[in-house]
């Protein structure tokens, strides 16, 4: 079973009235604690499951400060543009960030779920992440 199929059991996409922006809503039959458990597992997997985790964490931290497009993130983080695009893709596929707009100017934001569980992300980052970047 893939990680996305596990996630799909907990989230369903629905379009929000403000254009193309997506909001991930909780499935009505699920309790918040089950979703919290699922998002925690996703956070652990995305940030600790492979070598790209520390850079993805840097992207999330930057996006928490303010929404940015891929070029702005590349400049802010001192990373290659294509590398940033790859990490944005991984974060989007795992529903940890949302993109607004199209093409080059797409602005990225933290998803409502990651905003809600940001303290969990911060705990994980404090425990393992900072050692990997310094």
N, CA, C and O atoms as CSV, one atom per row, in Angstrom:
chain,resi,resn,atom,element,x,y,z
A,1,UNK,N,N,0.852,-1.178,0.000
A,1,UNK,CA,C,0.000,0.000,0.000
A,1,UNK,C,C,0.895,1.237,0.000
A,1,UNK,O,O,1.802,1.346,0.825
A,2,UNK,N,N,0.647,2.164,-0.916
A,2,UNK,CA,C,1.466,3.370,-0.991
A,2,UNK,C,C,1.047,4.378,0.072
A,2,UNK,O,O,-0.058,4.318,0.611
A,3,UNK,N,N,1.958,5.305,0.359
A,3,UNK,CA,C,1.670,6.337,1.340
A,3,UNK,C,C,0.479,7.187,0.897
A,3,UNK,O,O,-0.358,7.558,1.720
A,4,UNK,N,N,0.399,7.498,-0.401
A,4,UNK,CA,C,-0.725,8.298,-0.885
A,4,UNK,C,C,-2.056,7.595,-0.708
A,4,UNK,O,O,-3.067,8.250,-0.452
A,5,UNK,N,N,-2.082,6.254,-0.841
A,5,UNK,CA,C,-3.342,5.548,-0.632
A,5,UNK,C,C,-3.748,5.576,0.841
A,5,UNK,O,O,-4.937,5.604,1.162
A,6,UNK,N,N,-2.757,5.569,1.734
A,6,UNK,CA,C,-3.053,5.701,3.167
A,6,UNK,C,C,-3.624,7.088,3.448
A,6,UNK,O,O,-4.610,7.236,4.170
A,7,UNK,N,N,-2.987,8.098,2.865
A,7,UNK,CA,C,-3.442,9.478,3.065
A,7,UNK,C,C,-4.846,9.670,2.512
A,7,UNK,O,O,-5.671,10.345,3.127
A,8,UNK,N,N,-5.122,9.072,1.342
A,8,UNK,CA,C,-6.421,9.241,0.704
A,8,UNK,C,C,-7.562,8.772,1.594
A,8,UNK,O,O,-8.687,9.254,1.458
A,9,UNK,N,N,-7.293,7.847,2.496
A,9,UNK,CA,C,-8.327,7.387,3.416
A,9,UNK,C,C,-8.709,8.475,4.419
A,9,UNK,O,O,-9.793,8.432,5.001
A,10,UNK,N,N,-7.824,9.445,4.620
A,10,UNK,CA,C,-8.068,10.464,5.636
A,10,UNK,C,C,-8.458,11.819,5.060
A,10,UNK,O,O,-9.100,12.611,5.750
A,11,UNK,N,N,-8.087,12.107,3.813
A,11,UNK,CA,C,-8.381,13.411,3.223
A,11,UNK,C,C,-9.123,13.256,1.925
A,11,UNK,O,O,-8.908,12.298,1.183
A,12,UNK,N,N,-9.994,14.194,1.654
A,12,UNK,CA,C,-10.644,14.267,0.357
A,12,UNK,C,C,-10.527,15.694,-0.148
A,12,UNK,O,O,-10.797,16.625,0.611
A,13,UNK,N,N,-10.132,15.904,-1.407
A,13,UNK,CA,C,-9.989,17.265,-1.912
A,13,UNK,C,C,-11.342,17.876,-2.226
A,13,UNK,O,O,-12.254,17.185,-2.679
A,14,UNK,N,N,-11.468,19.156,-1.987
A,14,UNK,CA,C,-12.655,19.882,-2.420
A,14,UNK,C,C,-12.233,21.282,-2.811
A,14,UNK,O,O,-11.393,21.895,-2.152
A,15,UNK,N,N,-12.804,21.773,-3.860
A,15,UNK,CA,C,-12.422,23.082,-4.346
A,15,UNK,C,C,-13.061,24.156,-3.473
A,15,UNK,O,O,-14.219,24.043,-3.072
A,16,UNK,N,N,-12.303,25.176,-3.193
A,16,UNK,CA,C,-12.768,26.294,-2.381
A,16,UNK,C,C,-13.210,27.392,-3.333
A,16,UNK,O,O,-12.694,27.487,-4.447
A,17,UNK,N,N,-14.143,28.213,-2.920
A,17,UNK,CA,C,-14.720,29.213,-3.806
A,17,UNK,C,C,-13.731,30.262,-4.292
A,17,UNK,O,O,-14.020,30.947,-5.273
A,18,UNK,N,N,-12.579,30.419,-3.652
A,18,UNK,CA,C,-11.631,31.463,-4.049
A,18,UNK,C,C,-10.689,30.947,-5.143
A,18,UNK,O,O,-9.492,30.791,-4.900
A,19,UNK,N,N,-11.207,30.685,-6.322
A,19,UNK,CA,C,-10.375,30.296,-7.455
A,19,UNK,C,C,-9.958,28.847,-7.405
A,19,UNK,O,O,-10.749,27.968,-7.061
A,20,UNK,N,N,-8.694,28.601,-7.757
A,20,UNK,CA,C,-8.231,27.225,-7.888
A,20,UNK,C,C,-7.586,26.681,-6.622
A,20,UNK,O,O,-7.091,25.554,-6.613
A,21,UNK,N,N,-7.589,27.450,-5.584
A,21,UNK,CA,C,-6.956,26.989,-4.356
A,21,UNK,C,C,-7.716,25.799,-3.776
A,21,UNK,O,O,-8.947,25.788,-3.746
A,22,UNK,N,N,-6.973,24.809,-3.322
A,22,UNK,CA,C,-7.595,23.617,-2.752
A,22,UNK,C,C,-7.469,23.610,-1.243
A,22,UNK,O,O,-6.466,24.036,-0.670
A,23,UNK,N,N,-8.497,23.123,-0.636
A,23,UNK,CA,C,-8.500,22.939,0.817
A,23,UNK,C,C,-8.749,21.457,1.051
A,23,UNK,O,O,-9.671,20.882,0.471
A,24,UNK,N,N,-7.958,20.853,1.873
A,24,UNK,CA,C,-8.120,19.428,2.159
A,24,UNK,C,C,-8.993,19.305,3.397
A,24,UNK,O,O,-8.617,19.721,4.493
A,25,UNK,N,N,-10.165,18.722,3.193
A,25,UNK,CA,C,-11.124,18.604,4.291
A,25,UNK,C,C,-11.053,17.216,4.898
A,25,UNK,O,O,-10.735,16.234,4.227
A,26,UNK,N,N,-11.347,17.163,6.139
A,26,UNK,CA,C,-11.404,15.869,6.807
A,26,UNK,C,C,-12.619,15.097,6.310
A,26,UNK,O,O,-13.694,15.667,6.123
A,27,UNK,N,N,-12.444,13.822,6.101
A,27,UNK,CA,C,-13.593,12.984,5.763
A,27,UNK,C,C,-14.542,13.012,6.953
A,27,UNK,O,O,-14.106,12.909,8.099
A,28,UNK,N,N,-15.811,13.148,6.689
A,28,UNK,CA,C,-16.770,13.397,7.769
A,28,UNK,C,C,-16.848,12.272,8.788
A,28,UNK,O,O,-17.205,12.518,9.940
A,29,UNK,N,N,-16.528,11.061,8.403
A,29,UNK,CA,C,-16.667,9.951,9.334
A,29,UNK,C,C,-15.452,9.745,10.236
A,29,UNK,O,O,-15.469,8.868,11.099
A,30,UNK,N,N,-14.409,10.534,10.052
A,30,UNK,CA,C,-13.183,10.308,10.814
A,30,UNK,C,C,-13.050,11.297,11.955
A,30,UNK,O,O,-13.509,12.436,11.873
A,31,UNK,N,N,-12.418,10.841,13.010
A,31,UNK,CA,C,-12.157,11.706,14.145
A,31,UNK,C,C,-10.835,12.422,13.943
A,31,UNK,O,O,-9.958,11.909,13.248
A,32,UNK,N,N,-10.673,13.590,14.534
A,32,UNK,CA,C,-9.446,14.366,14.415
A,32,UNK,C,C,-8.201,13.632,14.876
A,32,UNK,O,O,-7.122,13.844,14.323
A,33,UNK,N,N,-8.330,12.766,15.887
A,33,UNK,CA,C,-7.147,12.059,16.387
A,33,UNK,C,C,-6.602,11.096,15.346
A,33,UNK,O,O,-5.387,10.928,15.248
A,34,UNK,N,N,-7.462,10.463,14.571
A,34,UNK,CA,C,-6.990,9.560,13.516
A,34,UNK,C,C,-6.249,10.352,12.455
A,34,UNK,O,O,-5.217,9.905,11.956
A,35,UNK,N,N,-6.762,11.519,12.105
A,35,UNK,CA,C,-6.088,12.346,11.116
A,35,UNK,C,C,-4.750,12.830,11.652
A,35,UNK,O,O,-3.751,12.823,10.933
A,36,UNK,N,N,-4.727,13.248,12.908
A,36,UNK,CA,C,-3.476,13.700,13.506
A,36,UNK,C,C,-2.431,12.602,13.467
A,36,UNK,O,O,-1.260,12.863,13.189
A,37,UNK,N,N,-2.841,11.397,13.738
A,37,UNK,CA,C,-1.920,10.273,13.685
A,37,UNK,C,C,-1.405,10.066,12.262
A,37,UNK,O,O,-0.219,9.800,12.068
A,38,UNK,N,N,-2.274,10.183,11.278
A,38,UNK,CA,C,-1.871,10.011,9.878
A,38,UNK,C,C,-0.913,11.107,9.446
A,38,UNK,O,O,0.098,10.820,8.804
A,39,UNK,N,N,-1.205,12.349,9.781
A,39,UNK,CA,C,-0.327,13.452,9.366
A,39,UNK,C,C,1.026,13.338,10.051
A,39,UNK,O,O,2.048,13.681,9.455
A,40,UNK,N,N,1.053,12.866,11.280
A,40,UNK,CA,C,2.336,12.665,11.969
A,40,UNK,C,C,3.191,11.631,11.245
A,40,UNK,O,O,4.398,11.808,11.081
A,41,UNK,N,N,2.543,10.545,10.814
A,41,UNK,CA,C,3.288,9.523,10.062
A,41,UNK,C,C,3.811,10.094,8.753
A,41,UNK,O,O,4.938,9.793,8.360
A,42,UNK,N,N,3.021,10.905,8.075
A,42,UNK,CA,C,3.458,11.538,6.826
A,42,UNK,C,C,4.635,12.470,7.098
A,42,UNK,O,O,5.617,12.463,6.356
A,43,UNK,N,N,4.543,13.260,8.145
A,43,UNK,CA,C,5.632,14.179,8.502
A,43,UNK,C,C,6.909,13.393,8.760
A,43,UNK,O,O,7.970,13.751,8.247
A,44,UNK,N,N,6.820,12.333,9.545
A,44,UNK,CA,C,8.004,11.525,9.813
A,44,UNK,C,C,8.585,10.975,8.519
A,44,UNK,O,O,9.797,11.039,8.309
A,45,UNK,N,N,7.744,10.441,7.655
A,45,UNK,CA,C,8.220,9.821,6.422
A,45,UNK,C,C,8.867,10.851,5.480
A,45,UNK,O,O,9.945,10.603,4.939
A,46,UNK,N,N,8.219,11.989,5.288
A,46,UNK,CA,C,8.711,12.992,4.336
A,46,UNK,C,C,10.017,13.628,4.805
A,46,UNK,O,O,10.880,13.943,3.986
A,47,UNK,N,N,10.168,13.818,6.115
A,47,UNK,CA,C,11.343,14.546,6.592
A,47,UNK,C,C,12.460,13.657,7.126
A,47,UNK,O,O,13.592,14.119,7.270
A,48,UNK,N,N,12.170,12.410,7.419
A,48,UNK,CA,C,13.225,11.538,7.943
A,48,UNK,C,C,13.446,10.299,7.098
A,48,UNK,O,O,14.410,9.569,7.326
A,49,UNK,N,N,12.582,10.041,6.128
A,49,UNK,CA,C,12.643,8.810,5.365
A,49,UNK,C,C,13.710,8.751,4.290
A,49,UNK,O,O,13.953,7.682,3.731
A,50,UNK,N,N,14.351,9.864,3.985
A,50,UNK,CA,C,15.375,9.860,2.939
A,50,UNK,C,C,16.261,11.094,3.058
A,50,UNK,O,O,16.076,11.926,3.946
A,51,UNK,N,N,17.223,11.197,2.149
A,51,UNK,CA,C,18.231,12.264,2.235
A,51,UNK,C,C,17.678,13.663,1.986
A,51,UNK,O,O,18.283,14.638,2.431
A,52,UNK,N,N,16.565,13.794,1.300
A,52,UNK,CA,C,16.023,15.114,0.987
A,52,UNK,C,C,15.264,15.768,2.121
A,52,UNK,O,O,14.866,16.928,2.011
A,53,UNK,N,N,15.059,15.052,3.201
A,53,UNK,CA,C,14.264,15.566,4.312
A,53,UNK,C,C,14.706,16.906,4.868
A,53,UNK,O,O,13.868,17.784,5.072
A,54,UNK,N,N,16.007,17.094,5.121
A,54,UNK,CA,C,16.438,18.384,5.663
A,54,UNK,C,C,16.135,19.569,4.736
A,54,UNK,O,O,15.750,20.639,5.207
A,55,UNK,N,N,16.305,19.384,3.440
A,55,UNK,CA,C,15.990,20.478,2.521
A,55,UNK,C,C,14.492,20.716,2.433
A,55,UNK,O,O,14.056,21.860,2.311
A,56,UNK,N,N,13.693,19.651,2.494
A,56,UNK,CA,C,12.245,19.844,2.519
A,56,UNK,C,C,11.829,20.591,3.781
A,56,UNK,O,O,10.927,21.428,3.740
A,57,UNK,N,N,12.479,20.292,4.895
A,57,UNK,CA,C,12.186,21.012,6.140
A,57,UNK,C,C,12.517,22.492,6.000
A,57,UNK,O,O,11.770,23.345,6.478
A,58,UNK,N,N,13.631,22.798,5.350
A,58,UNK,CA,C,13.991,24.203,5.116
A,58,UNK,C,C,12.922,24.913,4.283
A,58,UNK,O,O,12.607,26.076,4.535
A,59,UNK,N,N,12.366,24.214,3.292
A,59,UNK,CA,C,11.297,24.782,2.466
A,59,UNK,C,C,10.074,25.071,3.327
A,59,UNK,O,O,9.484,26.147,3.228
A,60,UNK,N,N,9.691,24.117,4.172
A,60,UNK,CA,C,8.519,24.299,5.034
A,60,UNK,C,C,8.724,25.475,5.982
A,60,UNK,O,O,7.818,26.286,6.171
A,61,UNK,N,N,9.898,25.569,6.573
A,61,UNK,CA,C,10.181,26.667,7.504
A,61,UNK,C,C,10.099,28.006,6.779
A,61,UNK,O,O,9.555,28.970,7.317
A,62,UNK,N,N,10.632,28.069,5.570
A,62,UNK,CA,C,10.568,29.311,4.791
A,62,UNK,C,C,9.128,29.663,4.430
A,62,UNK,O,O,8.744,30.832,4.481
A,63,UNK,N,N,8.336,28.667,4.069
A,63,UNK,CA,C,6.942,28.929,3.697
A,63,UNK,C,C,6.085,29.302,4.897
A,63,UNK,O,O,5.058,29.963,4.744
A,64,UNK,N,N,6.491,28.893,6.065
A,64,UNK,CA,C,5.736,29.301,7.251
A,64,UNK,C,C,5.895,30.803,7.475
A,64,UNK,O,O,4.968,31.464,7.943
A,65,UNK,N,N,7.063,31.337,7.143
A,65,UNK,CA,C,7.283,32.779,7.288
A,65,UNK,C,C,6.423,33.578,6.325
A,65,UNK,O,O,5.825,34.587,6.698
A,66,UNK,N,N,6.366,33.107,5.059
A,66,UNK,CA,C,5.530,33.783,4.065
A,66,UNK,C,C,5.419,32.905,2.820
A,66,UNK,O,O,6.329,32.130,2.525
A,67,UNK,N,N,4.308,33.024,2.089
A,67,UNK,CA,C,4.173,32.279,0.839
A,67,UNK,C,C,5.227,32.752,-0.167
A,67,UNK,O,O,5.570,33.933,-0.211
A,68,UNK,N,N,5.730,31.822,-0.967
A,68,UNK,CA,C,6.735,32.151,-1.985
A,68,UNK,C,C,6.535,31.261,-3.195
A,68,UNK,O,O,5.911,30.203,-3.114
A,69,UNK,N,N,7.085,31.716,-4.337
A,69,UNK,CA,C,7.133,30.846,-5.502
A,69,UNK,C,C,8.472,30.106,-5.499
A,69,UNK,O,O,9.325,30.355,-4.647
A,70,UNK,N,N,8.646,29.204,-6.449
A,70,UNK,CA,C,9.846,28.363,-6.464
A,70,UNK,C,C,11.124,29.184,-6.610
A,70,UNK,O,O,12.130,28.883,-5.968
A,71,UNK,N,N,11.093,30.205,-7.439
A,71,UNK,CA,C,12.279,31.031,-7.632
A,71,UNK,C,C,12.647,31.777,-6.349
A,71,UNK,O,O,13.821,31.844,-5.984
A,72,UNK,N,N,11.665,32.327,-5.680
A,72,UNK,CA,C,11.925,33.028,-4.418
A,72,UNK,C,C,12.492,32.075,-3.374
A,72,UNK,O,O,13.399,32.438,-2.625
A,73,UNK,N,N,11.960,30.856,-3.323
A,73,UNK,CA,C,12.487,29.862,-2.389
A,73,UNK,C,C,13.936,29.512,-2.720
A,73,UNK,O,O,14.773,29.411,-1.823
A,74,UNK,N,N,14.230,29.327,-4.000
A,74,UNK,CA,C,15.601,28.988,-4.410
A,74,UNK,C,C,16.573,30.084,-3.980
A,74,UNK,O,O,17.655,29.795,-3.470
A,75,UNK,N,N,16.186,31.332,-4.186
A,75,UNK,CA,C,17.048,32.454,-3.789
A,75,UNK,C,C,17.179,32.539,-2.274
A,75,UNK,O,O,18.283,32.706,-1.756
A,76,UNK,N,N,16.065,32.426,-1.563
A,76,UNK,CA,C,16.067,32.530,-0.105
A,76,UNK,C,C,16.907,31.438,0.541
A,76,UNK,O,O,17.642,31.693,1.495
A,77,UNK,N,N,16.795,30.222,0.021
A,77,UNK,CA,C,17.465,29.065,0.629
A,77,UNK,C,C,18.834,28.774,0.027
A,77,UNK,O,O,19.555,27.908,0.521
A,78,UNK,N,N,19.199,29.489,-1.034
A,78,UNK,CA,C,20.479,29.238,-1.685
A,78,UNK,C,C,20.542,27.850,-2.313
A,78,UNK,O,O,21.578,27.186,-2.282
A,79,UNK,N,N,19.427,27.426,-2.879
A,79,UNK,CA,C,19.336,26.098,-3.491
A,79,UNK,C,C,19.091,26.243,-4.986
A,79,UNK,O,O,18.621,27.283,-5.447
A,80,UNK,N,N,19.411,25.196,-5.739
A,80,UNK,CA,C,19.151,25.157,-7.162
A,80,UNK,C,C,17.640,25.160,-7.410
A,80,UNK,O,O,16.888,24.516,-6.679
A,81,UNK,N,N,17.206,25.876,-8.427
A,81,UNK,CA,C,15.786,25.995,-8.746
A,81,UNK,C,C,15.148,24.624,-8.976
A,81,UNK,O,O,14.063,24.358,-8.459
A,82,UNK,N,N,15.803,23.753,-9.741
A,82,UNK,CA,C,15.235,22.431,-10.024
A,82,UNK,C,C,15.137,21.582,-8.758
A,82,UNK,O,O,14.207,20.789,-8.612
A,83,UNK,N,N,16.076,21.742,-7.860
A,83,UNK,CA,C,16.022,21.024,-6.581
A,83,UNK,C,C,14.824,21.493,-5.769
A,83,UNK,O,O,14.115,20.681,-5.174
A,84,UNK,N,N,14.599,22.797,-5.744
A,84,UNK,CA,C,13.448,23.345,-5.024
A,84,UNK,C,C,12.159,22.814,-5.639
A,84,UNK,O,O,11.249,22.412,-4.915
A,85,UNK,N,N,12.072,22.809,-6.974
A,85,UNK,CA,C,10.872,22.294,-7.646
A,85,UNK,C,C,10.615,20.827,-7.262
A,85,UNK,O,O,9.471,20.430,-7.040
A,86,UNK,N,N,11.675,20.039,-7.186
A,86,UNK,CA,C,11.529,18.631,-6.787
A,86,UNK,C,C,10.949,18.530,-5.375
A,86,UNK,O,O,10.015,17.764,-5.138
A,87,UNK,N,N,11.503,19.302,-4.442
A,87,UNK,CA,C,11.016,19.243,-3.058
A,87,UNK,C,C,9.581,19.759,-2.951
A,87,UNK,O,O,8.792,19.227,-2.171
A,88,UNK,N,N,9.237,20.785,-3.723
A,88,UNK,CA,C,7.858,21.274,-3.737
A,88,UNK,C,C,6.915,20.185,-4.243
A,88,UNK,O,O,5.808,20.031,-3.728
A,89,UNK,N,N,7.351,19.438,-5.243
A,89,UNK,CA,C,6.542,18.352,-5.780
A,89,UNK,C,C,6.302,17.279,-4.719
A,89,UNK,O,O,5.173,16.817,-4.551
A,90,UNK,N,N,7.347,16.882,-4.008
A,90,UNK,CA,C,7.208,15.861,-2.955
A,90,UNK,C,C,6.270,16.365,-1.856
A,90,UNK,O,O,5.388,15.632,-1.407
A,91,UNK,N,N,6.456,17.600,-1.431
A,91,UNK,CA,C,5.605,18.157,-0.377
A,91,UNK,C,C,4.150,18.273,-0.837
A,91,UNK,O,O,3.229,18.014,-0.062
A,92,UNK,N,N,3.946,18.659,-2.091
A,92,UNK,CA,C,2.578,18.762,-2.632
A,92,UNK,C,C,1.915,17.399,-2.722
A,92,UNK,O,O,0.757,17.245,-2.334
A,93,UNK,N,N,2.638,16.410,-3.231
A,93,UNK,CA,C,2.074,15.060,-3.369
A,93,UNK,C,C,1.682,14.477,-2.021
A,93,UNK,O,O,0.761,13.665,-1.934
A,94,UNK,N,N,2.370,14.885,-0.982
A,94,UNK,CA,C,2.056,14.410,0.363
A,94,UNK,C,C,1.146,15.362,1.113
A,94,UNK,O,O,0.934,15.217,2.316
A,95,UNK,N,N,0.614,16.331,0.399
A,95,UNK,CA,C,-0.400,17.262,0.905
A,95,UNK,C,C,0.056,18.059,2.113
A,95,UNK,O,O,-0.725,18.347,3.019
A,96,UNK,N,N,1.330,18.408,2.110
A,96,UNK,CA,C,1.862,19.236,3.186
A,96,UNK,C,C,1.928,20.699,2.788
A,96,UNK,O,O,2.022,21.575,3.648
A,97,UNK,N,N,1.878,20.973,1.480
A,97,UNK,CA,C,1.810,22.345,0.982
A,97,UNK,C,C,0.761,22.418,-0.113
A,97,UNK,O,O,0.363,21.400,-0.681
A,98,UNK,N,N,0.321,23.633,-0.402
A,98,UNK,CA,C,-0.650,23.895,-1.467
A,98,UNK,C,C,-0.069,24.945,-2.399
A,98,UNK,O,O,0.649,25.844,-1.961
A,99,UNK,N,N,-0.378,24.832,-3.680
A,99,UNK,CA,C,0.045,25.829,-4.648
A,99,UNK,C,C,-1.142,26.621,-5.145
A,99,UNK,O,O,-2.214,26.066,-5.385
A,100,UNK,N,N,-0.952,27.917,-5.300
A,100,UNK,CA,C,-1.983,28.827,-5.796
A,100,UNK,C,C,-1.451,29.494,-7.045
A,100,UNK,O,O,-0.375,30.091,-7.020
A,101,UNK,N,N,-2.184,29.402,-8.131
A,101,UNK,CA,C,-1.741,30.000,-9.382
A,101,UNK,C,C,-1.223,28.935,-10.327
A,101,UNK,O,O,-1.344,27.736,-10.073
A,102,UNK,N,N,-0.642,29.401,-11.429
A,102,UNK,CA,C,-0.173,28.465,-12.446
A,102,UNK,C,C,1.229,28.817,-12.904
A,102,UNK,O,O,1.647,29.975,-12.869
A,103,UNK,N,N,1.940,27.790,-13.332
A,103,UNK,CA,C,3.246,27.982,-13.951
A,103,UNK,C,C,4.284,28.584,-13.020
A,103,UNK,O,O,4.322,28.309,-11.821
A,104,UNK,N,N,5.120,29.416,-13.620
A,104,UNK,CA,C,6.266,29.999,-12.929
A,104,UNK,C,C,5.870,30.770,-11.667
A,104,UNK,O,O,6.600,30.759,-10.676
A,105,UNK,N,N,4.737,31.426,-11.704
A,105,UNK,CA,C,4.333,32.275,-10.587
A,105,UNK,C,C,3.547,31.586,-9.491
A,105,UNK,O,O,3.049,32.257,-8.586
A,106,UNK,N,N,3.417,30.270,-9.542
A,106,UNK,CA,C,2.661,29.555,-8.510
A,106,UNK,C,C,3.226,29.875,-7.133
A,106,UNK,O,O,4.419,29.712,-6.880
A,107,UNK,N,N,2.353,30.328,-6.257
A,107,UNK,CA,C,2.746,30.621,-4.881
A,107,UNK,C,C,2.397,29.415,-4.013
A,107,UNK,O,O,1.339,28.806,-4.165
A,108,UNK,N,N,3.302,29.088,-3.107
A,108,UNK,CA,C,3.125,27.921,-2.246
A,108,UNK,C,C,2.878,28.348,-0.814
A,108,UNK,O,O,3.451,29.319,-0.321
A,109,UNK,N,N,1.994,27.584,-0.151
A,109,UNK,CA,C,1.571,27.826,1.226
A,109,UNK,C,C,1.616,26.503,1.982
A,109,UNK,O,O,1.575,25.437,1.367
A,110,UNK,N,N,1.699,26.563,3.295
A,110,UNK,CA,C,1.537,25.351,4.094
A,110,UNK,C,C,0.075,24.914,4.020
A,110,UNK,O,O,-0.828,25.749,3.975
A,111,UNK,N,N,-0.149,23.616,4.007
A,111,UNK,CA,C,-1.528,23.107,4.010
A,111,UNK,C,C,-2.139,23.357,5.387
A,111,UNK,O,O,-1.415,23.513,6.370
A,112,UNK,N,N,-3.465,23.395,5.459
A,112,UNK,CA,C,-4.107,23.566,6.773
A,112,UNK,C,C,-3.696,22.467,7.763
A,112,UNK,O,O,-3.546,22.735,8.955
A,113,UNK,N,N,-3.515,21.235,7.274
A,113,UNK,CA,C,-3.123,20.140,8.161
A,113,UNK,C,C,-1.726,20.350,8.730
A,113,UNK,O,O,-1.499,20.127,9.920
A,114,UNK,N,N,-0.789,20.778,7.887
A,114,UNK,CA,C,0.566,21.015,8.388
A,114,UNK,C,C,0.580,22.212,9.330
A,114,UNK,O,O,1.289,22.200,10.336
A,115,UNK,N,N,-0.194,23.241,9.015
A,115,UNK,CA,C,-0.284,24.374,9.941
A,115,UNK,C,C,-0.802,23.900,11.295
A,115,UNK,O,O,-0.295,24.306,12.341
A,116,UNK,N,N,-1.815,23.038,11.267
A,116,UNK,CA,C,-2.394,22.523,12.516
A,116,UNK,C,C,-1.401,21.661,13.281
A,116,UNK,O,O,-1.373,21.694,14.511
A,117,UNK,N,N,-0.588,20.894,12.570
A,117,UNK,CA,C,0.374,19.982,13.193
A,117,UNK,C,C,1.808,20.532,13.144
A,117,UNK,O,O,2.767,19.766,13.245
A,118,UNK,N,N,1.955,21.838,12.990
A,118,UNK,CA,C,3.291,22.414,12.860
A,118,UNK,C,C,4.146,22.137,14.103
A,118,UNK,O,O,5.356,21.940,13.987
A,119,UNK,N,N,3.538,22.121,15.268
A,119,UNK,CA,C,4.301,21.826,16.485
A,119,UNK,C,C,4.908,20.431,16.428
A,119,UNK,O,O,6.021,20.215,16.909
A,120,UNK,N,N,4.176,19.479,15.837
A,120,UNK,CA,C,4.707,18.125,15.672
A,120,UNK,C,C,5.913,18.149,14.728
A,120,UNK,O,O,6.931,17.511,14.994
A,121,UNK,N,N,5.787,18.888,13.630
A,121,UNK,CA,C,6.910,19.053,12.710
A,121,UNK,C,C,8.111,19.666,13.444
A,121,UNK,O,O,9.240,19.201,13.295
A,122,UNK,N,N,7.858,20.704,14.229
A,122,UNK,CA,C,8.939,21.381,14.956
A,122,UNK,C,C,9.630,20.431,15.937
A,122,UNK,O,O,10.852,20.468,16.076
A,123,UNK,N,N,8.859,19.586,16.612
A,123,UNK,CA,C,9.454,18.605,17.534
A,123,UNK,C,C,10.366,17.638,16.790
A,123,UNK,O,O,11.477,17.348,17.236
A,124,UNK,N,N,9.889,17.146,15.656
A,124,UNK,CA,C,10.694,16.226,14.853
A,124,UNK,C,C,11.958,16.933,14.379
A,124,UNK,O,O,13.053,16.376,14.452
A,125,UNK,N,N,11.803,18.147,13.899
A,125,UNK,CA,C,12.933,18.919,13.391
A,125,UNK,C,C,13.951,19.193,14.492
A,125,UNK,O,O,15.157,19.095,14.265
A,126,UNK,N,N,13.467,19.537,15.681
A,126,UNK,CA,C,14.376,19.776,16.806
A,126,UNK,C,C,15.130,18.508,17.188
A,126,UNK,O,O,16.302,18.559,17.560
A,127,UNK,N,N,14.452,17.381,17.092
A,127,UNK,CA,C,15.054,16.114,17.491
A,127,UNK,C,C,16.093,15.603,16.505
A,127,UNK,O,O,17.159,15.144,16.913
A,128,UNK,N,N,15.795,15.677,15.208
A,128,UNK,CA,C,16.700,15.046,14.253
A,128,UNK,C,C,17.179,15.964,13.141
A,128,UNK,O,O,18.270,15.764,12.608
A,129,UNK,N,N,16.413,16.932,12.791
A,129,UNK,CA,C,16.700,17.703,11.586
A,129,UNK,C,C,17.865,18.646,11.669
A,129,UNK,O,O,18.692,18.690,10.758
A,130,UNK,N,N,17.952,19.390,12.722
A,130,UNK,CA,C,18.989,20.411,12.819
A,130,UNK,C,C,20.382,19.790,12.724
A,130,UNK,O,O,21.295,20.412,12.181
A,131,UNK,N,N,20.558,18.595,13.234
A,131,UNK,CA,C,21.864,17.921,13.176
A,131,UNK,C,C,22.271,17.638,11.738
A,131,UNK,O,O,23.461,17.612,11.425
A,132,UNK,N,N,21.302,17.427,10.867
A,132,UNK,CA,C,21.600,17.043,9.484
A,132,UNK,C,C,22.014,18.231,8.623
A,132,UNK,O,O,22.644,18.031,7.584
A,133,UNK,N,N,21.686,19.452,9.013
A,133,UNK,CA,C,21.984,20.612,8.186
A,133,UNK,C,C,23.242,21.346,8.664
A,133,UNK,O,O,24.005,21.849,7.840
A,134,UNK,N,N,23.465,21.413,9.959
A,134,UNK,CA,C,24.593,22.188,10.476
A,134,UNK,C,C,25.932,21.598,10.184
A,134,UNK,O,O,26.954,22.165,10.572
